[in-house]
Amino acid sequence: MTAHTDVGAYSMGLLEEQDQRAFEEHLAGCPACAAELAELSPMAALLKGIELKGIELKGVEPAGDGPDEGPDEATVTDLVRRRASQQRHRRRWQAGLGAAAGIVLIGGGIGLGIAAAPQHAGPPAPALAMTGQLHSATDPGTGAAGTVGLVAKAWGTQVTLDLSKVHGPAECELVAVSRTGERRVVMGWLVPAPGDGVPGHPTHLVIRGGTSIPRDELARVDVDVVDGQTLVSIPV
């Protein structure tokens, strides 16, 4: 036997003392043999406690003709090696299957969590404060009323909107308009029925966004129905 092929015999305690010492010296510097020995050891312990007489070993011929003779050293070592190889193959297959199943479970768990998790009612979020320069307007035709708070920022203008008397359902957007007529959408939202700041839902809509148009270049902000009319225009 060579050092790399002594793993099975060593795990079964079948090496002569000199060979055993030589293998242990080799084992100290060979990660491959150390890993194989770790796999073979549990099986070797089982095989040592089992009487192998009368067991049919597929593809293994008995070493002797006598009724009381069991498999020889080479047979047992070969049996241990082949069994370890089968287990390694099975573990790789199971690991791959387990990983795939884990991905499915993770994906399913996310979907299930989103769909089935109860929506716990926590404390209401604090209302946005109207800050900065305040400007208000009411449209005589639509009845919509709005107030905007403008704060100059290095990146443009922060815009806070307080909107009421808007009936839903509707899809709306806040548009910043510059002094040159340039229009930039600040934000958009859906107004469910019955609306905001109306009978049945008297709470105002208060939202905050921003535009890249500098504060001193703003002329007005419009609240528009998407692809529709302007609900209220607020000069600033």
C-alpha positions in Angstrom: 0.0 0.0 0.0 1.0 3.6 -0.5 0.3 6.4 1.9 -2.7 7.8 0.0 -4.3 4.3 -0.3 -3.8 3.4 3.4 -6.8 5.4 4.7 -9.3 2.6 4.7 -6.9 0.1 6.3 -5.8 2.6 8.9 -9.4 3.5 9.8 -10.1 -0.2 10.3 -6.9 -0.7 12.4 -5.5 -3.2 9.9 -2.1 -1.7 9.3 1.0 -3.1 10.8 2.7 -1.0 13.5 5.4 0.3 11.1 2.9 1.1 8.4 0.6 2.8 10.9 3.4 5.1 12.1 4.3 5.9 8.5 0.7 6.7 7.6 0.3 8.9 10.7 3.4 10.9 9.6 1.9 11.2 6.1 -1.6 12.1 7.6 -0.1 15.1 9.5 0.7 16.8 6.2 -2.1 15.6 3.9 -5.4 17.4 4.2 -7.0 15.1 1.6 -6.3 11.9 3.6 -7.4 13.7 6.8 -10.7 14.5 5.2 -11.2 11.0 3.9 -10.3 9.5 7.2 -12.9 11.7 8.9 -15.5 10.3 6.5 -14.4 6.7 6.9 -14.0 6.6 10.6 -17.8 6.4 11.5 -18.3 3.6 9.0 -15.2 1.8 10.2 -16.5 1.8 13.7 -19.7 0.3 12.6 -18.0 -2.4 10.5 -15.8 -3.4 13.3 -18.8 -4.2 15.4 -20.6 -6.2 12.7 -19.9 -9.8 11.9 -19.4 -9.8 8.2 -19.9 -13.6 7.7 -22.8 -14.4 5.4 -23.1 -10.8 4.1 -23.3 -10.7 0.3 -20.9 -8.0 -1.0 -21.9 -7.0 -4.4 -18.8 -7.3 -6.7 -16.6 -8.7 -3.9 -15.4 -12.2 -4.0 -14.8 -14.0 -0.6 -11.1 -14.2 0.3 -11.3 -17.9 1.4 -13.3 -21.0 0.8 -14.0 -22.0 4.3 -17.4 -21.4 5.8 -15.9 -19.5 8.8 -13.6 -17.2 6.8 -14.6 -13.6 6.5 -13.4 -11.0 4.0 -9.7 -10.3 4.1 -8.1 -6.9 4.8 -8.2 -5.8 1.2 -11.9 -6.6 0.9 -12.9 -4.7 4.0 -10.8 -1.7 3.1 -12.3 -1.7 -0.4 -15.8 -2.0 1.1 -15.2 1.0 3.4 -13.8 3.1 0.5 -16.7 2.3 -1.8 -19.2 3.0 0.9 -17.6 6.4 1.6 -17.6 7.3 -2.0 -21.3 6.5 -2.3 -22.0 8.7 0.8 -20.0 11.6 -0.6 -21.9 11.4 -3.8 -25.2 11.2 -2.0 -24.3 14.2 0.3 -23.4 16.3 -2.7 -26.7 15.5 -4.4 -28.6 16.2 -1.2 -26.8 19.4 -0.6 -27.6 20.6 -4.1 -31.2 19.6 -3.7 -31.3 21.3 -0.2 -29.9 24.5 -1.6 -32.4 24.6 -4.4 -35.3 23.9 -1.9 -33.9 26.6 0.4 -34.0 29.2 -2.4 -37.6 28.2 -3.2 -38.5 28.5 0.5 -36.8 31.8 0.9 -38.6 33.2 -2.1 -41.9 31.7 -1.0 -41.4 32.9 2.5 -40.9 36.4 1.3 -44.0 36.3 -0.8 -46.0 34.7 1.9 -44.8 37.2 4.5 -45.9 40.1 2.4 -49.2 38.6 1.6 -50.1 37.1 4.9 -48.5 39.3 7.5 -51.1 41.1 9.5 -51.0 44.9 9.1 -50.6 45.9 12.7 -51.9 49.4 13.4 -49.1 51.2 15.1 -49.0 54.8 16.4 -49.9 57.3 13.7 -47.0 59.1 12.1 -46.5 62.6 13.2 -48.1 65.2 10.9 -45.7 67.1 8.7 -45.2 70.6 9.8 -45.7 73.4 7.3 -42.3 75.1 7.3 -40.7 77.9 5.3 -42.4 80.6 3.3 -46.2 79.9 3.2 -48.4 80.6 0.2 -52.1 79.7 -0.1 -54.8 79.7 -2.8 -58.3 78.5 -3.4 -59.6 77.7 -6.9 -63.1 79.3 -7.3 -64.1 76.7 -10.0 -63.0 73.4 -8.4 -63.2 74.6 -4.7 -59.8 72.9 -4.1 -57.7 74.8 -1.4 -53.9 74.5 -1.0 -51.1 75.9 1.1 -47.4 75.3 0.2 -44.4 75.8 2.5 -41.2 76.6 0.6 -37.6 76.1 1.9 -34.6 77.0 -0.1 -32.0 74.2 -0.3 -28.6 73.8 -1.9 -30.2 71.3 -4.3 -33.3 73.3 -5.1 -36.5 73.9 -3.1 -38.2 71.8 -0.5 -42.0 71.9 -1.0 -44.6 70.9 1.6 -48.3 70.8 0.5 -51.4 71.0 2.6 -54.4 70.2 0.3 -58.1 70.0 1.0 -61.5 70.0 -0.7 -60.3 67.6 -3.4 -62.8 64.8 -4.3 -61.7 61.3 -5.3 -61.0 59.0 -6.8 -58.3 60.9 -8.8 -54.6 60.7 -9.6 -52.9 64.0 -8.9 -49.5 65.6 -9.1 -47.8 68.7 -7.7 -46.0 70.6 -10.4 -43.4 73.4 -9.8 -43.4 76.1 -12.5 -40.4 78.4 -12.9 -40.5 82.1 -14.0 -39.5 81.0 -17.5 -42.4 78.5 -17.7 -40.4 75.4 -17.1 -42.5 72.7 -15.4 -41.1 70.0 -13.0 -43.2 67.3 -11.3 -42.5 67.5 -7.6 -44.5 64.4 -6.6 -47.6 62.4 -7.5 -50.3 60.5 -5.5 -53.7 58.9 -5.6 -56.8 60.4 -4.0 -59.2 57.6 -2.9 -62.9 58.3 -2.6 -64.4 60.3 -1.1 -61.3 62.6 -1.2 -59.3 64.8 1.1 -60.7 67.6 3.3 -64.2 66.7 2.2 -67.3 65.4 4.0 -66.7 61.8 4.9 -62.9 62.4 5.1 -62.2 65.9 6.5 -58.5 65.2 7.1 -56.3 67.3 4.8 -53.6 65.7 2.7 -50.1 66.9 3.8 -47.1 65.7 1.8 -43.6 66.9 1.2 -41.3 66.7 -1.8 -38.7 68.7 -3.6 -37.8 70.3 -6.9 -34.4 71.2 -8.5 -35.8 74.7 -9.4 -34.2 77.2 -7.0 -36.6 79.0 -4.7 -36.0 82.5 -6.2 -36.8 81.1 -9.7 -40.2 79.6 -8.7 -43.3 81.4 -10.0 -46.1 79.0 -8.8 -47.0 75.5 -7.9 -49.9 73.7 -9.5 -52.0 70.8 -8.2 -53.1 68.9 -11.4 -55.2 65.9 -12.1 -53.0 63.7 -14.3 -54.0 64.2 -17.9 -56.7 66.6 -16.7 -57.5 69.9 -15.2 -55.6 72.0 -12.7 -57.3 71.8 -9.4 -55.5 74.8 -7.8 -52.6 77.1 -8.7 -50.7 78.7 -5.9 -48.6 81.7 -6.8 -45.3 82.0 -4.8 
